[in-house]
Amino acid sequence: MDIMIRENYAQMSKYAAEIIAGYIKSKPNCVLGLATGSTPIGTYQELVRMHKEDGLDFSQVKTFNLDEYLGVGIDLDKPYHMDQSYARFMYEELFKHINIKREHIYIPDGRTEDPKQLCRWYEEEIRNAGGIDLQLLGLGGDGHWGFNEPGSSLGSRTRVVALTKQTLDDNYEAFYKKANIERSQMPHFAITMGIGTILDARNILMIVSGSKKASIVAKCLEGPITSQITASAIQLHSGDISVVLDEAAASKLANTEHYRHVENMKRQYGL
């Protein structure tokens, strides 16, 4: 696991985008797993800049999103109405600004009438695409990935989950309150990739920003592996793992100096 600490959110976002761009350049038809939330916005903005200014090509890339609220969603072929779906978020923050093909975008459709069948289909489509090459992840305030709330099985697959009060509170403040939507109108269920699905990705990139998440970052990366902090499963992954933090998010790690030393040595020796 490579833990890299950058001075601030902007530097963290830029470095994370460079990692993603590196995968695209080395494998133009790579499969990316994508995340929503406030943390990846800077990374997506930098990828858009790379596309427009440096010619970063997304035409062969396929993407699979981590999750979606149950009961909402948009038709990406006709994204003319506003809502708080994660499909809308991805369209506004990334997809409409790059040259990715519509048929290469996969997001769980929260409007489905058969959620269980949709979850089975989503797992099958990931397999049909050859699996995910690089999974981008944030970190929830209680240490969750996607909507894998505390207590989720570390072997779980794509499924419907009930959202915890903390997740509802966090997402209300981040998205729904700004849109003048009553808290009672928020979806209380979601479709999410499972922890087992996420761990199937060949490589993982996790980005975390801000002092509010410093304690949970330390527990996730340096504490015991537990289903109560589902992102602690990152310690089980056997592929390449890149964790990019800003100084604030890294402030409660016990081994900060070692992580900096390792990064410097790898840079020095070209590893």
C-alpha positions, 0 to 999 in steps of 0.5 A: 500500500502506497500512502501519499500525503499532499499539502492540500486538497488541490494537490491531492486532487491533481495527483489522483488525476495523474494516477488515473490518467496514467492508467488510461494512457498505458491502457486506453481501453481500461475499465475504471470504477468511479465514485461520487461525493464532494471529495472526487470533484477536484480530481474530475475537474483535473481530468476534464482539464487534461482532456481539453488541454492535453488531449487525454482520450476517454473514447475507449474507456469504460466506467462503472459507478459505485452506487446510486440512490434507489428511486432516482436516476436520469437517462444520460441520453436525455439529461435535461432535468435536474435531480440529486441522483449520482447519475446526474452528479457524474454527468455534470462533473465529468461525463458531459465534459469528456469524449467518453461514449454513452454505451461505455458508462455504467451506473446502477439505475435507481429507477429499476422495478427489479432491484435484485435483478439489476444488481445481478446484471451489474455484477455480470456487466463488470465481469463481461468488461473484464473486471475493473482495472482501477477503482477510485474510492472516497471514504465516508465519515464512518469509514464506509465505501460506497454505501457499504454501511458499518456491519456490511459483509466484507465479501458482499456483492452489489445489492440494495442497502438501507442508509444509516442516519450519519450517511443521510445527514452527511448527504443531506448537508452536501447535496439535498440542503443546497437544492432546497429539498426536505430531508424527509424527501431523501431516498433512504435506500441505495444500490451499491457495489459490495466490498467483495465487488470493490476488492475484485478491482485489480488496483485501488485509488482512495482519496481523502481530504479534511481534518474531519476524516483524520480519525477514521483514516487512521482507523482504516489504514492502521487499525484492525480490519473490521466490518464496522469500518468497511474501508479497512478491507483495503488492507486485504487487497492484493493489487496496487493500492494508492492512498492519496491524502491531504495533510489534514486527513493524514494528521492522525496517522501514526506512521506519517514519516515512514510513509513520506520516506517510502514515497521519497525512496521510491521516487529516488529509485524510480520504483 
